[in-house]
Amino acid sequence: MSVNIKPIGSRIVVEPEKVEEVTASGIVLPDTASKEKPQRGKVVAVGSGKVTSDGKTITLPVKVGDTVIFKKYSPTEIEIEKKEYFILDEEDILAKV
């Protein structure tokens, strides 16, 4: 899937994972009913990388298609073509899954 957005520098665009919660009685609550924001998602766009003080560019450790776990309160939420995406900085990514 291609998103018409190109993050700058060490930023990454992530499509958040849909979260379904199940109550104790087995009722499935859709992600719209969930109070918690997802902390996991699929990378859909990456920036060119971090630029060092001497002008060299260090490529990012993630690529389009990777699934990542990120900090809870770090993403900037945006909407493109009625879909929600998060923009994160490289430092906000905790792990690849």
Protein Blocks (a to p, Z undefined) as FASTA:
>chain_A
ZZdbddehjbccddddddddddfkopacdfklpmbdcfbdcdfbdcfbjcdfkopacddf
bdehiacdddfklpccddeehiacddddfklpmbdZZ
